[in-house]
């Protein structure tokens, strides 16, 4: 007989934690000599042991250790069995029925048959009950209880089957929870990428306005400046057009360019926020506060406040002020920044009418910012209630 090394594992089985607790509980409650839980891979058509408990666990662990020495990097338990290897396995996996049979029959045709027969003789374990773990009519695994006697009392069988149903439900819930976490992580990653794409687009448009549009407006203004009208009325029209072009070039285009991508961030976060706040102060009272530690460290190229972090803080304040103007009917806003014990904290609070956070769905802008805050290692909250106030908080450990 040629012994093949067990397959290498790419990592712990996702069931391993719950599976070990399951076999330990069933072993202690029902008096089986040994209990095993297996995972069934329908796509591959194989069953693989995941966890084991019982009277001979220590002996099995020593045997497993010896196999690991012989086959480094392999897991001795991952000996996969095809579902159609023998009639007992066909009955278990195809019909979803409980199977009670001898260990020899259950393992007939398995690659490790000789090894398992030897273990059966050494431990005196001769018989087993195999109960499928089924979810929505589909087998996802099985629980096996081993004992020396062929007698499996009806009450013991019913208990094991009921236990298996609860285990299947628990495993299914764990799978759904893992899927939800993966989906949430993928969504957060997508939001982060969307935010990064938005920043690149903003920067590109800002640079285009600054380098292309402003230059062309300057050329047009210069050409008009060389034109002289034949009468006074026409000259006044030309002068008005030149003033409009100058206002458009020096104010409107420059303002939009800075709004799309705040160049002041390269100098510091506080200067950029001062420019931002000045735009909103025409319609609402805003108090911008920063502690001395932050002011001293908020310099160009500061390692304490890298550009990406400054940009995230800037966008949060920008989004919060925009939402305040659109929805809050507030008269006063406080923007407070604190850097203390290597922890950056931001608070934006208004005296508006507030809202119920449980009934209002955040917009795309807030969701993108939330993803970027999380990706940057920060956290944030929005506290509000009908009647106000509303407070946005964000913090980053440095």
BELQUI-V63786 format. One record per residue. PSI is psi in degrees with one decimal (none if undefined). OMEGA is omega in radians with two decimals (NA if undefined). NEAR is the number of other ideal C-beta (glycine too) atoms within 8 Angstrom. Layout:
psi: [PSI PSI]
omega: [OMEGA OMEGA]
near: [NEAR NEAR]
This chain:
psi: [131.4 121.8 121.4 140.3 143.5 151.6 149.0 147.5 142.7 -1.5 171.8 144.9 138.6 -18.4 -7.0 -39.8 -52.2 -33.8 -42.1 -39.3 -37.0 -50.3 -34.4 -43.5 -47.4 -37.8 -43.5 -26.4 -32.6 -1.8 21.3 150.6 -39.0 152.5 138.0 144.5 131.3 150.8 138.1 118.3 102.2 -35.7 -43.4 -18.3 32.1 154.1 134.6 128.3 140.6 -40.1 153.7 141.2 150.9 -173.4 -28.7 21.8 -41.3 -42.2 -40.8 -35.7 -40.5 -40.9 -40.3 -39.4 -39.1 -40.4 -35.4 -33.2 -38.9 -36.1 79.8 139.7 -1.4 158.1 115.7 -23.7 -21.6 63.2 99.5 142.7 129.0 146.1 -24.8 24.1 -27.7 166.7 -35.9 -42.3 -37.0 -44.7 -41.2 -49.3 -32.6 -42.4 -17.7 22.1 152.2 137.8 130.1 120.9 175.5 154.2 -36.7 -46.2 -39.4 -30.2 10.1 126.9 -7.2 145.9 -36.9 27.3 -46.5 -40.1 -43.4 -35.2 -38.6 -43.5 -39.9 -41.2 -41.1 -40.6 -8.7 13.2 123.8 -25.8 160.0 150.7 131.8 117.3 121.6 146.8 114.8 138.9 119.4 42.5 6.7 131.4 128.1 -9.3 -166.6 156.0 131.9 128.4 123.7 142.5 168.8 -33.5 145.8 -4.0 113.4 100.2 147.5 -39.7 -38.4 -39.6 -45.9 -41.9 -44.7 -39.4 -41.6 -40.1 -42.8 -37.8 -41.6 -38.2 -44.1 -41.7 -41.6 -44.2 -41.1 -40.5 -39.0 -41.6 -42.1 -39.6 -42.6 -39.7 -40.9 -41.5 -41.8 -41.4 -42.0 -41.3 -41.0 -39.7 -42.9 -40.4 -40.3 -41.4 -39.7 -44.7 -37.5 -41.1 -40.8 -39.5 -38.2 -42.6 -42.2 -40.7 -43.1 -45.6 -41.8 -45.9 -40.0 -45.3 -36.9 -44.8 -41.5 -43.1 -34.6 -56.8 -46.9 -39.0 -43.4 -37.2 -36.9 -40.4 -43.9 -41.0 -42.0 -40.3 -38.8 -32.5 -24.2 -7.3 137.0 128.7 158.6 -21.9 165.8 -39.3 -44.6 -34.8 -37.8 -38.3 -44.4 -42.4 -40.6 -41.7 -42.1 -40.5 -39.8 -41.8 -40.9 -42.2 -42.0 -42.4 -46.8 -24.0 -62.1 -52.9 -41.9 -40.6 -47.4 -40.5 -43.5 -33.9 -38.6 -42.0 104.1 104.2 -24.4 -17.8 -28.0 -22.6 -42.3 159.3 -44.0 -47.3 -40.0 -41.0 -33.3 -40.8 -43.2 -48.0 -35.1 -30.1 -35.5 -19.5 -12.6 -24.6 -11.7 147.2 125.7 130.8 114.0 121.2 135.4 138.9 164.4 -36.7 -43.4 -42.9 -40.3 -34.2 -10.6 72.5 164.8 128.5 14.0 130.7 -25.0 -31.4 76.9 161.0 -41.4 -39.8 -40.4 -42.1 -41.0 -45.4 -43.7 -45.5 -36.2 -46.8 -43.6 -46.2 -41.8 -43.3 -39.6 -43.4 -35.5 -45.1 -38.3 -34.4 -26.2 -22.0 42.5 159.4 -16.0 139.1 140.0 126.4 115.0 129.0 133.0 133.6 112.7 134.1 43.0 29.0 118.5 129.0 138.9 137.6 129.1 115.3 138.0 163.9 29.0 -166.2 -10.9 -176.3 170.6 109.5 -21.9 -15.6 -3.8 126.2 126.0 144.5 176.4 -38.4 -46.5 -38.0 -39.9 -43.0 -40.0 -42.3 -39.7 -35.0 -46.7 -41.8 -26.6 5.5 10.3 178.0 159.1 159.6 156.8 116.3 126.3 166.8 155.6 129.3 -11.8 176.5 178.1 131.2 125.9 127.0 140.9 147.4 149.8 121.5 134.7 none]
omega: [3.11 -3.14 3.12 3.11 3.08 -3.11 3.09 3.11 3.06 -3.12 -3.14 3.12 -3.09 3.12 -2.82 -3.09 -3.13 -3.11 -3.13 3.09 -3.14 -3.09 3.09 -3.13 -3.10 3.11 -3.09 -3.04 -2.97 3.02 3.01 3.07 3.10 3.13 3.12 3.02 -3.11 3.03 3.13 3.09 -3.07 -3.11 3.14 -3.14 -3.10 3.07 -3.08 3.08 3.13 -3.10 -3.07 3.05 3.08 -3.07 -3.04 -3.08 -3.11 3.11 -3.13 3.12 3.12 3.11 3.13 3.11 3.11 3.11 3.11 3.07 -3.14 -3.09 -3.10 3.10 -3.13 3.09 -3.09 -3.10 -3.08 3.04 -3.02 3.14 3.09 -3.07 -3.08 -3.06 3.10 -3.07 -3.13 3.13 3.09 3.13 -3.10 -2.98 -3.07 -3.08 -3.11 -3.12 3.05 -3.13 3.02 -3.04 3.09 3.12 -3.14 -3.14 -3.12 -3.08 -3.14 -3.13 3.12 -3.12 -3.08 -3.05 -3.10 3.13 -3.11 3.07 3.11 3.11 3.13 -3.13 -3.12 -3.08 -3.08 3.10 -3.04 -2.96 -3.11 2.97 3.13 -3.13 -3.12 2.98 -3.03 3.08 -3.13 3.08 -3.11 3.12 3.12 -3.13 3.14 2.99 3.14 3.05 -3.07 3.06 -3.10 -3.06 3.06 -3.07 3.06 -3.11 -3.10 -3.13 3.13 3.11 -3.14 3.14 -3.12 3.12 3.10 3.10 -3.13 3.12 3.12 3.12 3.13 3.12 3.14 3.13 3.12 3.12 3.09 3.11 3.11 3.12 3.10 3.11 3.11 3.12 3.12 3.13 3.12 3.13 3.12 3.12 3.12 3.11 3.12 3.12 3.12 3.12 3.11 3.10 3.11 3.10 3.10 3.13 3.13 3.13 3.11 -3.12 -3.12 3.14 3.13 3.13 3.12 3.12 -3.07 -3.02 -3.04 -3.04 -3.13 -3.14 -3.13 3.08 3.11 3.10 3.13 3.13 -3.12 -3.14 3.10 -3.11 -3.14 -3.10 3.08 -3.11 -3.12 3.13 -3.04 -3.12 3.13 3.13 3.11 3.11 3.11 3.13 3.11 3.13 3.12 3.11 3.12 3.11 3.13 3.11 3.13 -3.09 -3.02 -3.07 -2.99 -3.11 3.13 -3.14 3.13 3.13 -3.14 3.11 -3.14 3.13 -3.06 -3.14 -3.12 3.12 3.12 3.10 -3.13 3.13 -3.11 3.09 3.14 3.13 3.09 3.08 3.14 -3.10 -3.12 3.12 -3.08 -3.06 3.10 -3.05 -3.10 3.13 -3.11 3.10 -3.14 -3.06 3.06 -3.12 -3.01 -3.12 3.14 -3.12 -3.11 -3.09 -3.08 -3.12 -3.13 3.13 -3.12 3.09 3.11 -3.12 3.12 -3.03 -3.11 3.12 3.09 -3.10 3.13 3.12 3.13 -3.11 3.11 3.13 3.13 -3.14 -3.12 3.12 3.10 3.12 3.11 -3.14 -3.06 -2.93 -2.88 -3.04 -3.09 3.07 -3.08 3.10 3.05 3.05 -3.06 3.12 -3.12 3.00 -3.07 -3.12 3.10 3.14 3.12 -3.13 3.11 3.05 3.04 -3.05 3.10 -3.13 -3.09 -3.01 3.07 -3.14 3.09 -3.09 -3.11 -3.09 -3.12 3.12 3.13 3.11 -3.10 -3.13 3.14 -3.13 3.09 3.13 3.13 3.13 -3.11 3.06 3.13 -3.13 -3.14 3.12 -3.11 3.07 3.09 3.13 2.99 3.13 3.12 3.04 3.09 -3.06 3.06 -0.05 3.04 -3.10 3.03 3.11 3.05 -3.13 -3.11 3.00 -3.08 NA]
near: [3 3 5 5 7 12 8 7 9 3 3 5 9 7 13 10 6 10 12 10 8 13 16 9 8 15 12 5 8 10 4 11 10 15 14 11 17 12 11 14 10 7 4 6 8 10 15 13 11 12 12 12 11 12 6 10 10 6 9 10 8 8 10 10 8 8 11 11 7 6 10 5 4 13 9 11 10 11 11 10 11 9 13 8 9 11 5 12 14 10 10 15 13 7 6 9 7 10 10 9 10 9 14 9 9 13 13 10 6 10 5 8 10 7 8 11 11 8 11 12 7 7 11 7 14 11 14 13 12 14 13 14 14 11 10 4 5 7 12 11 15 14 18 12 13 13 12 7 6 6 4 9 6 5 6 9 12 8 10 15 10 8 13 13 9 8 12 13 9 10 14 10 8 11 9 8 8 9 8 8 8 8 8 8 8 8 9 11 10 9 13 13 8 10 13 9 8 9 10 8 8 10 10 8 9 12 9 9 13 11 7 8 9 13 8 8 12 9 8 9 12 8 8 11 7 6 7 6 10 4 6 6 7 9 10 8 9 12 8 8 9 11 8 8 12 9 9 10 13 7 8 8 14 11 9 9 12 12 7 10 10 10 6 11 12 6 7 13 13 12 9 14 14 10 11 13 12 7 9 12 9 4 5 11 7 12 8 9 8 10 10 5 9 15 9 6 10 11 6 6 4 10 5 7 13 7 7 7 11 13 10 13 14 14 11 15 13 9 11 10 15 8 10 15 10 6 8 13 5 12 5 10 15 11 15 10 15 10 14 7 3 6 10 13 11 14 10 15 11 13 9 12 9 11 11 8 8 4 5 7 3 7 6 5 7 11 10 13 14 11 16 14 13 11 9 10 6 10 7 12 7 11 8 11 8 7 5 13 9 14 10 13 11 13 11 10 6 7]
